[in-house]
Amino acid sequence: MEGYSQLGEKLGEEEWIFERSWTATDEVEGTTGKPTSRFTFGFEASRHLNYYYLRIFLPLIIIILVSWFTFFLNDYSKRVDMAVANLLVFVAFNFTIANDLPRLGYLTFIDAIMFAAFVFAGFVVLVNVIYRRMEVHDRESKARHLDKYTIWIYPFTLIALVYACWIWFVVTKIHI
């Protein structure tokens, strides 16, 4: 009916911009095999990207930077403590935003980025534990030597991984 089919103002989908809607009626074969009326309500919508930038990507960048900053500490035991704490912050962040993301049956760009960040947070814990064990087993000079490279390998590898996720996103045309 004209004037009665429209989007309400409170859909509970604040991250979406609803652009247009439509309705249609037709007859289809029902489960009984007899003709059944069908009403279809459709809409087109796009996302508010600022919501995702401020709510997901900015905090994620801060978490990743904090994990990188652990490599600038000289005390390996403090590094392990900070890296583990950062990994726990990442897990808490992941649980926090899980309710804000739509439940989809396929992998999205955000899912790929979140997985890459989680792997890197785990990588930081692993590397710092290895360096701490090297220090305990009197191989601190070797750990310090490797540490010089780790400080620069980490950001370049992370950038390459994000770029690979982006290329994968563009090639497969998966949505954010």
HELIX and SHEET records of a PDB file:
HELIX    1   1 LEU A   49  TYR A   52  1                                   4    
HELIX    2   2 TYR A   53  PHE A   57  3                                   5    
HELIX    3   3 LEU A   58  PHE A   69  1                                  12    
HELIX    4   4 THR A   70  PHE A   72  5                                   3    
HELIX    5   5 TYR A   76  ALA A   98  1                                  23    
HELIX    6   6 PHE A  109  VAL A  136  1                                  28    
HELIX    7   7 GLU A  140  THR A  172  1                                  33    
SHEET    1   A 2 TRP A  16  GLU A  29  0                                        
SHEET    2   A 2 PRO A  35  ARG A  47 -1                                        
END                                                                             
